[in-house]
Amino acid sequence: MIRKVCVIGWPIAHSRSPLIHNYWIKLHGIEDAVYERLAVRPEDLNETLRSLGDWGFIGANVTVPHKEAVFAALMRHDAVAARLKAVNTVVTTAQGLEGRNTDGYGFIANLKDRARFWRAADGPAVLVGAGGAARAVAAALETEGAPEIRIVNRTHARAVALAADLKLKAARVFDWDEMGEALAGANLLVNTTTLGMKGERDLDIDLAPLPEAALVTDIVYTPLETGLLKLARVRGNPVVDGLGMLLHQAVPGFEAWFGLRPRVTAELRALVLADMGIFEGN
């Protein structure tokens, strides 16, 4: 019997999760498994979740726009998903389907992998944006020991709501015109918005107040080097692109489904980049 896993979204054709997981399935010689895409309209989501087992699926990943809706539909969640009120990984347990969230894990693991000198506890972190990605990143940074999380967002009330809903112990909210104050003395700058993504305008901010030793990262990975990352690199800041977050967030789910903990390697990164038409070092 084939053990099937899928990624659920609408649309879903763009997802690279099948490329990642099927690479690991082949690498580990798991002959009775396959990972597929499953296009699910929002109005069909609940019926799809009820039917996963009948269709032979032992688990799933969840992408936009379903993360919050899957959280609401499931009765069981891990602690991270319960805090974020969003699910990106569904695991079959003896008690039924359980929703988990590995986005924050993927974010932190990417930084540790690509910038091994970096420590969250070394100084304040600045988050640009206050959407779903910002929630996952903020919670992960607090867990990792960041002494202060500075949230900069164009809508002040939304940033305040994020900090309150997550019960962040050391959060400060800054208005957009206070960006310079937020950047001063920071250890990390994270763009959690879609600004800089292919088809979107760049995140246009003055990095002058940011210490040159501060790490700059972006959750966007198309393009691999966003305008923000290029600006930071040129002025001398260490930078980490967003692709590793996608790769690392996949690790805990694969382990839960198949009992093997895969590794994010240079070969896997090159495989996904090639699918994007990017060949590093050329």
KABELDA-V996277 format. One record per residue. N is the residue number from 1. OMEGA is omega in whole degrees, -180 to 180 (* if undefined). Layout:
n-><N N>
omega-><OMEGA OMEGA>
//
This chain:
n-><1 2 3 4 5 6 7 8 9 10 11 12 13 14 15 16 17 18 19 20 21 22 23 24 25 26 27 28 29 30 31 32 33 34 35 36 37 38 39 40 41 42 43 44 45 46 47 48 49 50 51 52 53 54 55 56 57 58 59 60 61 62 63 64 65 66 67 68 69 70 71 72 73 74 75 76 77 78 79 80 81 82 83 84 85 86 87 88 89 90 91 92 93 94 95 96 97 98 99 100 101 102 103 104 105 106 107 108 109 110 111 112 113 114 115 116 117 118 119 120 121 122 123 124 125 126 127 128 129 130 131 132 133 134 135 136 137 138 139 140 141 142 143 144 145 146 147 148 149 150 151 152 153 154 155 156 157 158 159 160 161 162 163 164 165 166 167 168 169 170 171 172 173 174 175 176 177 178 179 180 181 182 183 184 185 186 187 188 189 190 191 192 193 194 195 196 197 198 199 200 201 202 203 204 205 206 207 208 209 210 211 212 213 214 215 216 217 218 219 220 221 222 223 224 225 226 227 228 229 230 231 232 233 234 235 236 237 238 239 240 241 242 243 244 245 246 247 248 249 250 251 252 253 254 255 256 257 258 259 260 261 262 263 264 265 266 267 268 269 270 271 272 273 274 275 276 277 278 279 280 281 282>
omega-><-178 173 -176 172 -179 169 -176 177 177 -1 -175 -175 -176 -171 176 178 178 179 -178 -174 178 173 180 178 179 -178 -177 176 179 -170 -176 -176 175 -180 -172 169 177 179 -175 175 180 -178 180 -171 -176 178 178 180 179 -173 -174 -179 179 -179 177 -180 177 180 -177 163 -178 177 -175 5 -164 -170 -180 -179 177 176 -178 -176 -176 -179 -175 -179 169 -173 -178 178 180 179 -176 -175 180 -177 172 -179 178 -177 175 177 179 -179 -179 -178 177 178 178 177 -177 -178 180 175 -179 180 -178 -179 178 180 180 -179 -172 180 -169 176 -170 174 -179 -176 -174 179 -178 174 178 176 173 -178 -179 178 -177 179 179 179 -179 -178 -179 180 -179 180 177 178 -178 174 177 -176 179 177 -178 -176 179 -177 -179 177 -175 -175 -180 177 177 -180 179 -179 -179 -177 179 -178 178 -174 -176 -179 172 -180 180 172 -176 -179 175 -177 -179 178 180 -177 -176 177 -177 177 -175 172 -178 169 179 179 176 178 -176 177 178 -178 178 175 -180 169 -173 178 178 -178 -176 -179 -176 177 -178 178 -177 177 178 -180 -175 177 176 175 170 7 -180 174 178 177 179 -178 178 179 -180 -179 -178 -179 173 178 169 -177 175 179 -172 -175 -178 177 177 -177 -175 180 -179 -173 -176 179 179 180 -180 -177 -169 176 177 179 -178 179 172 -174 176 179 178 179 -180 179 -179 178 178 177 177 -178 -178 179 -177 176 180 *>
//
